């Protein structure tokens, strides 16, 4: 896969650290969740698609970690950093065994085909974490 990213050689050295550090805390938080849980759902309040994905995963008995970053009215800069980092344009962002699989529509397809259960079984079972969805608190 090739996605267009501005090459570092075309970024002035004086601003490279600003770009690298832009909301790095939220990216690190998502990376830590991905490392610790088989399934991670990254979403936001008021958006029905993260809710739909969580409902589908729960109905299938698949435990997941849920991270929530604001609503349509706040925290958009932090969410934009996640979109730039992942390349995925919408929420939720769903990771299975560290791999971005897409959003609610894609996870419903994986559930319907049995592919999600297969991927989790290959990796040692579908249970992970404490089985409860928990939300991350956005930084001020």
For each residue, the residues with C-beta under 8 A, 3 or more apart:
1:
2:
3: 87
4:
5:
6: 10 11
7: 10 11
8: 11 16
9:
10: 6 7
11: 6 7 8 15 16 19
12: 15 16
13: 16
14:
15: 11 12 18 19
16: 8 11 12 13 19 20
17: 20 21
18: 15 21 22
19: 11 15 16 22
20: 16 17 24
21: 17 18 24
22: 18 19 81
23: 26 27 77 78 80 81 82
24: 20 21 27 28 81
25: 28 29 139
26: 23 29 30 69 78 81 82 139
27: 23 24 30 31 81 82 85
28: 24 25 31 32
29: 25 26 32 33 67 136
30: 26 27 33 34 40 42 67 82 85 93
31: 27 28 34 35
32: 28 29 35 36
33: 29 30 36 37 40 65 67
34: 30 31 37 40 95 98
35: 31 32 98
36: 32 33 65 129
37: 33 34 40 63 64 65 128 129
38: 63 64 96 97 120 123 126 128 129
39: 57 62 63 64 65 94 95 96 120 128
40: 30 33 34 37 64 65 66 67 94 95
41: 50 53 54 57 64 65 66 67 92 93 94 133
42: 30 50 66 67 69 82 91 92 93 94 95
43: 47 49 50 51 53 54 66 67 68 69 91 92 93
44: 47 50 68 69 70 71 72 75 79 91
45: 68 70 71 72
46: 71 72
47: 43 44 50 51 72 91 92
48: 51 52
49: 43 52 53 90 91 92 103 104
50: 41 42 43 44 47 53 54 66 68 91 92 104
51: 43 47 48 54 55
52: 48 49 55 56 104 108
53: 41 43 49 50 56 57 92 94 103 104 107 108
54: 41 43 50 51 57 58 64 66 133
55: 51 52 58 59
56: 52 53 59 60 104 107 108 111
57: 39 41 53 54 60 62 64 107 111
58: 54 55 61 62 133
59: 55 56
60: 56 57 111 116 117
61: 58 126
62: 39 57 58 111 116 117 120 126
63: 37 38 39 126 127 128 129 130 131
64: 37 38 39 40 41 54 57 128 129 133
65: 33 36 37 39 40 41 128 129 133 134
66: 40 41 42 43 50 54 133 134 135
67: 29 30 33 40 41 42 43 135 136
68: 43 44 45 50 135 136
69: 26 42 43 44 75 78 79 82 136 138
70: 44 45 73 74 75 76 78 79 138
71: 44 45 46 74 75
72: 44 45 46 47 76
73: 70
74: 70 71 138
75: 44 69 70 71 78 79 138
76: 70 72 79 80
77: 23 80 81
78: 23 26 69 70 75 81 82 138 139
79: 44 69 70 75 76 82 83 91
80: 23 76 77 83 84
81: 22 23 24 26 27 77 78 84 85
82: 23 26 27 30 42 69 78 79 85 86 93
83: 79 80 86 87 88 89
84: 80 81 87
85: 27 30 81 82
86: 82 83 93 100
87: 3 83 84 100
88: 83 93 100 102 103
89: 83
90: 49 103
91: 42 43 44 47 49 50 79 103
92: 41 42 43 47 49 50 53 103 104
93: 30 41 42 43 82 86 88 100 103
94: 39 40 41 42 53 100 101 102 103 104 106 107
95: 34 39 40 42 98 99 100 101
96: 38 39 99 101 110 116 119 120
97: 38 119 120 123
98: 34 35 95
99: 95 96
100: 86 87 88 93 94 95
101: 94 95 96 106 107 110 116
102: 88 94 105 106 107
103: 49 53 88 90 91 92 93 94 106 107
104: 49 50 52 53 56 92 94 107 108
105: 102 108 109
106: 94 101 102 103 109 110
107: 53 56 57 94 101 102 103 104 110 111 116
108: 52 53 56 104 105 111 112
109: 105 106 112 113 115
110: 96 101 106 107 113 115 116 119
111: 56 57 60 62 107 108 114 116 117
112: 108 109
113: 109 110 116
114: 111 117 118
115: 109 110 118 119
116: 60 62 96 101 107 110 111 113 119 120
117: 60 62 111 114 120 121 126
118: 114 115 121 122
119: 96 97 110 115 116 122 123
120: 38 39 62 96 97 116 117 123 125 126
121: 117 118 124 125 126
122: 118 119
123: 38 97 119 120
124: 121
125: 120 121 128
126: 38 61 62 63 117 120 121
127: 63 131
128: 37 38 39 63 64 65 125 131
129: 36 37 38 63 64 65 132
130: 63
131: 63 127 128
132: 129
133: 41 54 58 64 65 66
134: 65 66
135: 66 67 68
136: 29 67 68 69
137:
138: 69 70 74 75 78
139: 25 26 78
140:
